[in-house]
Structure formats: C-alpha cells, structure tokens
C-alpha cells in the first residue's frame, strides 16, 4: 500500500512518516506549500504543478493559517483516496474556536461557560455580567496565541480597548481554576493513545508547550477519556488533539487540534506515539480497501445475476409521478421488458403481477 502525508514538514509529520515506513510499501512527504487545488472543468489537486498521484492513504495536516487550503485538499480527495483520517470540514471547525465550541455544544460535550461577542459594544455589556476571572480569545490561533486572561472588569475593559482596533469577533470564556494546568489527550480512532498534563510556567496561565509549559505523563480516568473520544467523534475526526481542563465540575474541553504536535507527548509517554499512529493508519487503510473489494465483488455478482436472468428480490419504496409507478432500475434490466411488446398486468390491493403476453 502507498501512503502520504501532506503537511508543512513539521517534526511531528516526519516522525509519523518514518514510522509509516515500517508498515506501508511506499511513504511520501508532500509539502503543503507546493499543493494547489484546481476547481471547475479540470478539478483536482496539483502538487508542484502536476496532478497528485494515487495513494491508498493520505494524512492531511497543517497550521490554522492554511485552514481553507487544508479543507479544500481534503474535500477534493475524500472520494478518491480510500482512507483519510480527517474529512475536509474538520479543518474549518478545529481551526476556529467559535465553530469548535458550537459543535461541542451541539453534541453535549462539557466545556466552560462561553460567550461570543461580534463587536466591542456588545462585549462591554457582557463584561458586566460574567463571573471573573475570564479568558478572552480570538476565534483563530494555536499554541496559546491569541489567548488573554483578565481577573477583573477593569483589566478586561483595558484588553477590550486594545482589541477593539483589530475589529475582530472574539470569545469570552469563564476561567476554570486548575493551578495553571490542562490536559492534552491524543485521540486516535475510538481510543486515547496518549495523554499528558501540561503545567504552565510561573505567572503564566497558558499551559501550552509552545508557551513554555512542561508536560508530564498522566493516565486518564474513564470520564475524561470518554469526554476526549466524544469530542473527536463530534468532529468526525480519527486523529485529534483534545485540550481538557480538570475543574470542580469535571473535565471540560477548551480546544481541539487537528494537527497536534507529538514531540512533547512522545517524550513523556510510555508508548511510541508515532508508531501507534502509523499502525492505526495501516490497519484502517487495509480495512477500508478490503471492504471496498468486498463491495465491488458483490456489485459484480449482482450484475452477473441480472445478465443471467436470475430472480432478484429487494425491499424498496416506490416512486410515483402523479398516479404512475416508477419501478427500480434493476426491474427493467432483469425482466428485459421493452415498449415493443405487450404485457399482461394483474393488479389488486397490495399486489402487482406483470408478465409478457403470449398468444
């Protein structure tokens, strides 16, 4: 089997690609910056100006700055590549904190109390109603960037005055006290294959590793594991980093990451995280390909049966055009009825018989 990773060439991507070489026959690294999507008559994905070749598996990942391109690539390839762990819509949702919160809400995933403000005026009204401290975030951004902390109305108002010039909507979220820690869980399929507790630097509220936080191994309890897996399922993602706060109300999801970094987690984990990912990708791809071959074989056998005139029976609804019944396509293929012959039709309530009329 042939697999590929389309990415910006991060260390995590390289780690996974190297691990995949133990399972896939061929593995290629494809630089995201050299990929284009062509729409219209000759729609397709181009790499370095040429149509992207065939792969049994492709893992698409990258920075939030490339969210639209990532979605376009994945959306274009979904029906052409047997298995991809991330569908196109994941990139639009996961790279936008607002859309993430909406999806989590729709699937009853626990999260901190959250408000969305489209402008400064409405935000000022919100600031007088919320419980402090609060966290203020821009919808887009990763690695803790664009996340601010305010412990009072005065400090929140000062931040608001500064943010107002950017003319962007932003999210206001009630702060959950965790002593500067959070949990990063890596969900793969229906399991959490690794988790770490991230600890913020002194005087820092963000526990992200890229913000200077440190990670330590943690074994998640059943409730937190379920929350992480449910969050990934809500986004229909087979690979997802889920950030969770351990508060007095239980685990609450604050963010998700469709392109999670693996270095920090791999350093503290008891498992080889890139290898676990590679094995999952290989097994899932193999499973999908075998399933497709089975479906193709069934389709061939069904076609042979139609050509040989074997009796076929299906349970189906009927389509009507006015008072006329439109029969399923297999009926005409199997019976070989045509409009040049006459037919005997017998009908009564709940039953219809049609056969060729012979003198």
C-alpha positions in Angstrom: 0.0 0.0 0.0 1.0 3.5 -0.7 0.7 6.3 1.9 1.5 10.0 2.1 1.5 12.9 4.5 0.6 16.4 3.2 2.0 18.9 5.7 4.3 21.8 6.3 7.1 19.3 7.1 6.9 19.6 10.9 8.9 17.4 13.2 5.8 15.5 14.1 5.0 14.8 10.5 8.5 13.5 9.9 8.2 11.3 12.9 4.9 9.7 11.7 6.2 9.3 8.1 9.3 7.4 9.4 7.1 5.2 11.5 4.8 4.5 8.5 7.7 3.1 6.5 7.5 0.0 8.7 4.0 -0.8 7.5 3.3 0.8 4.1 5.1 -0.2 1.0 5.7 3.4 0.0 5.5 6.6 2.0 5.9 10.1 0.7 6.1 13.5 2.3 4.3 16.2 0.4 5.0 19.8 1.1 1.7 21.7 1.7 3.1 24.9 0.4 3.5 23.3 -3.0 0.0 22.0 -3.3 -2.8 23.7 -5.2 -6.5 22.9 -5.7 -8.0 23.4 -9.1 -11.7 23.8 -9.5 -14.0 23.8 -12.5 -13.8 21.5 -15.5 -10.4 20.0 -14.7 -10.9 20.0 -10.9 -8.2 18.2 -8.9 -5.3 18.5 -6.5 -1.9 19.6 -8.0 1.5 19.1 -6.5 4.3 21.1 -7.9 2.0 21.9 -10.9 1.2 18.3 -11.7 -1.9 16.2 -10.8 -1.4 14.4 -7.4 -0.8 10.7 -7.9 -2.8 7.9 -6.4 -2.4 7.0 -2.7 -4.2 4.4 -0.6 -3.9 6.7 2.4 -3.3 10.4 2.9 -2.9 12.3 6.2 -3.5 16.0 5.7 -2.4 18.4 8.4 -1.1 21.9 8.9 -1.3 25.3 10.6 -4.6 27.2 11.1 -3.2 29.8 8.6 -3.8 27.1 5.9 -7.2 26.1 7.1 -9.0 26.9 3.8 -6.4 25.1 1.7 -6.4 22.1 4.0 -10.2 21.8 3.8 -10.1 22.2 0.0 -7.4 19.5 -0.4 -9.2 17.0 1.9 -12.6 17.7 0.4 -11.3 17.2 -3.1 -9.5 13.9 -2.1 -12.2 12.4 0.1 -13.9 10.3 -2.6 -10.6 9.5 -4.4 -8.4 8.2 -1.6 -9.6 5.0 0.2 -8.8 6.3 3.7 -8.2 9.7 5.2 -8.3 10.2 9.0 -9.6 13.8 8.7 -12.5 14.9 6.5 -12.4 18.3 5.0 -14.9 20.0 7.4 -12.6 19.2 10.3 -10.2 21.9 9.3 -12.8 24.6 9.2 -14.1 23.6 12.6 -11.0 22.7 14.5 -9.1 25.8 13.4 -11.8 28.1 14.5 -12.5 28.2 18.3 -16.0 29.5 17.8 -17.1 26.8 15.4 -15.4 24.2 17.8 -17.5 25.5 20.7 -20.7 25.3 18.7 -20.0 21.7 17.6 -19.1 20.7 21.2 -22.4 22.4 22.4 -24.4 20.5 19.8 -23.0 17.2 21.0 -23.3 18.0 24.7 -19.6 17.9 25.3 -18.8 19.6 28.6 -17.0 22.9 28.3 -16.6 26.2 30.3 -19.4 28.8 30.0 -18.7 30.6 26.8 -19.9 33.8 25.2 -19.4 35.1 21.7 -19.1 38.9 21.0 -19.2 40.3 17.5 -18.0 43.7 18.4 -16.7 45.9 21.3 -20.1 47.4 22.2 -21.8 44.0 22.9 -18.6 42.8 24.6 -18.8 45.7 27.1 -22.3 44.6 28.1 -21.1 41.0 28.5 -18.1 42.1 30.7 -20.5 43.5 33.3 -22.5 40.2 33.5 -19.8 37.5 33.6 -18.0 36.0 36.6 -14.3 36.8 36.9 -11.7 35.8 36.1 -12.3 35.3 32.4 -10.3 34.2 29.3 -10.6 36.2 26.1 -9.7 34.5 22.8 -9.7 35.2 19.1 -11.5 32.6 17.0 -8.4 31.6 15.2 -4.9 30.8 16.6 -3.0 27.9 18.0 -0.3 27.1 20.6 -1.9 29.5 23.1 -1.6 32.5 20.8 -4.4 35.0 20.9 -5.5 33.9 24.4 -5.7 36.6 27.1 -6.5 36.5 30.8 -8.5 39.1 32.8 -9.1 38.9 36.5 -11.4 41.9 36.8 -13.8 44.1 34.9 -11.1 46.8 34.8 -8.4 44.6 33.3 -11.0 43.1 30.8 -12.0 46.6 29.8 -8.4 47.5 29.1 -7.9 44.5 27.0 -11.1 45.2 25.2 -10.0 48.7 24.3 -6.8 47.3 22.8 -8.7 44.5 20.9 -11.2 46.9 19.5 -8.8 48.3 16.9 -8.4 44.8 15.4 -12.1 44.8 14.5 -12.5 41.0 15.1 -15.1 39.0 16.9 -13.8 37.3 20.0 -14.8 34.7 22.6 -15.2 35.3 26.3 -14.9 32.2 28.5 -15.2 31.9 32.2 -11.9 30.9 33.7 -11.7 27.4 35.3 -9.1 27.3 38.1 -6.6 24.4 37.6 -3.4 25.9 39.1 -2.1 26.6 35.6 -2.5 23.1 34.2 -4.5 21.4 31.5 -4.6 18.0 29.8 -3.7 17.2 26.2 -5.2 13.9 25.1 -4.4 12.4 21.7 -7.4 10.6 20.3 -6.8 8.0 17.6 -9.9 6.1 16.4 -12.0 5.4 19.4 -9.1 5.4 21.9 -6.9 7.9 23.7 -3.4 6.6 22.9 -1.5 9.2 25.0 -2.2 12.0 27.4 -0.1 14.5 29.4 -0.8 17.1 32.0 0.7 20.4 30.8 2.0 22.8 33.5 2.3 26.5 32.8 5.4 28.5 33.7 5.2 30.7 36.8 3.0 33.7 36.3 1.7 32.2 33.1 -1.9 31.0 32.6 -1.3 29.1 29.3 -0.1 25.6 29.8 0.7 25.0 26.1 4.2 23.5 25.5 4.8 26.2 22.9 4.1 28.8 25.5 6.8 27.4 27.8 4.7 24.8 29.6 6.1 21.5 30.7 4.4 18.1 30.2 4.1 15.1 32.5 2.6 11.7 31.8 -0.9 11.2 33.0 -3.3 8.2 32.9 -6.8 9.5 32.2 -9.7 8.3 34.2 -12.8 6.8 32.4 -14.8 10.0 32.4 -12.0 12.2 31.0 -11.3 9.5 28.3 -14.9 9.5 27.3 -15.0 13.3 27.0 -11.9 13.3 24.8 -13.2 10.5 22.5 -16.7 12.1 22.3 -15.1 15.4 21.2 -13.2 13.6 18.4 -16.4 11.8 17.3 -18.3 15.1 17.3 -15.9 16.4 14.7 -15.8 13.0 12.8 -12.0 13.0 13.3 -9.9 9.8 13.6 -6.9 11.8 14.9 -7.4 14.8 17.2 -5.7 16.5 20.0 -8.2 17.5 22.7 -7.3 20.0 25.4 -9.2 19.5 28.7 -9.4 21.3 32.0 -9.8 19.4 35.3 -12.2 21.6 37.3 -14.6 21.2 40.1 -17.4 20.4 37.6 -15.4 17.6 36.0 -13.4 17.5 32.7 -14.3 20.3 30.3 -13.0 20.7 26.7 -11.5 24.1 25.9 -10.0 23.4 22.4 -9.2 20.8 19.8 -6.3 20.5 17.5 -6.5 18.8 14.1 -2.7 18.9 13.7 -1.4 18.1 17.1 2.3 18.2 17.9 3.7 14.9 19.0 7.2 15.7 20.4 6.1 16.7 23.9 3.6 13.9 24.3 6.0 11.3 22.9 8.7 12.3 25.4 6.5 11.6 28.4 4.5 8.7 27.0 5.1 5.0 27.7 4.2 4.3 24.1 5.9 5.1 20.8 3.2 7.6 19.7 4.3 8.0 16.0 4.3 4.2 15.7 0.9 3.9 17.3 -0.4 6.4 14.7 1.3 4.6 11.8 -0.1 1.2 12.9 -3.6 2.6 13.1 -3.3 4.3 9.7 -2.2 1.0 8.2 -4.9 -1.2 9.8 -7.6 1.3 8.9 -6.5 1.7 5.3 -6.3 -2.1 4.9 -9.7 -2.5 6.4 -11.2 0.1 4.1 -9.6 -1.4 1.0 -10.8 -4.9 1.9 -14.3 -3.6 2.5 -14.3 -1.8 -0.9 -13.1 -5.0 -2.7 -16.0 -6.9 -1.0 -18.5 -4.3 -2.1 -17.1 -4.4 -5.6 -17.3 -8.2 -5.7 -21.0 -8.0 -4.6 -21.7 -5.5 -7.3 -20.1 -7.7 -10.0 -22.1 -10.8 -8.8 -25.3 -8.8 -8.8 -24.6 -7.6 -12.4 -23.9 -11.2 -13.4 -27.2 -12.3 -11.9 -29.0 -9.6 -13.8 -27.4 -10.7 -17.1 -28.2 -14.3 -16.5 -31.8 -13.6 -15.7 -31.7 -14.9 -12.1 -34.6 -14.0 -9.8 -33.8 -11.0 -7.7 -35.8 -9.6 -4.8 -35.3 -6.3 -3.0 -37.3 -4.4 -0.4 -37.8 -0.9 -1.5 -40.2 2.1 -1.5 -41.9 3.0 -4.8 -41.5 6.3 -6.6 -44.6 7.9 -8.1 -45.1 10.5 -10.8 -48.6 11.6 -10.4 -50.5 8.3 -10.5 -47.8 6.4 -12.3 -45.4 4.0 -10.6 -41.7 4.2 -11.4 -40.1 0.8 -10.9 -36.5 0.4 -9.7 -33.9 0.2 -12.5 -33.0 -3.5 -11.8 -36.5 -4.5 -12.9 -36.1 -3.4 -16.5 -32.6 -5.0 -16.6 -33.7 -8.3 -15.2 -37.0 -8.7 -17.0 -35.8 -7.2 -20.2 -39.2 -5.6 -20.8 -39.4 -3.2 -23.7 -42.0 -0.9 -25.2 -42.5 -3.0 -28.4 -44.1 -5.9 -26.7 -47.5 -6.4 -24.9 -47.8 -7.4 -21.3 -50.4 -9.0 -19.1 -50.9 -6.9 -16.0 -52.8 -8.3 -12.9 -53.3 -5.9 -10.0 -55.1 -6.0 -6.7 -54.7 -4.2 -3.4 -51.1 -4.7 -2.3 -50.1 -6.9 -5.2 -48.9 -6.4 -8.8 -48.0 -9.1 -11.4 -46.6 -8.3 -14.9 -45.7 -10.9 -17.5 -45.1 -10.9 -21.2 -48.3 -11.5 -23.1 -48.1 -14.6 -25.3 -50.8 -15.7 -27.8 
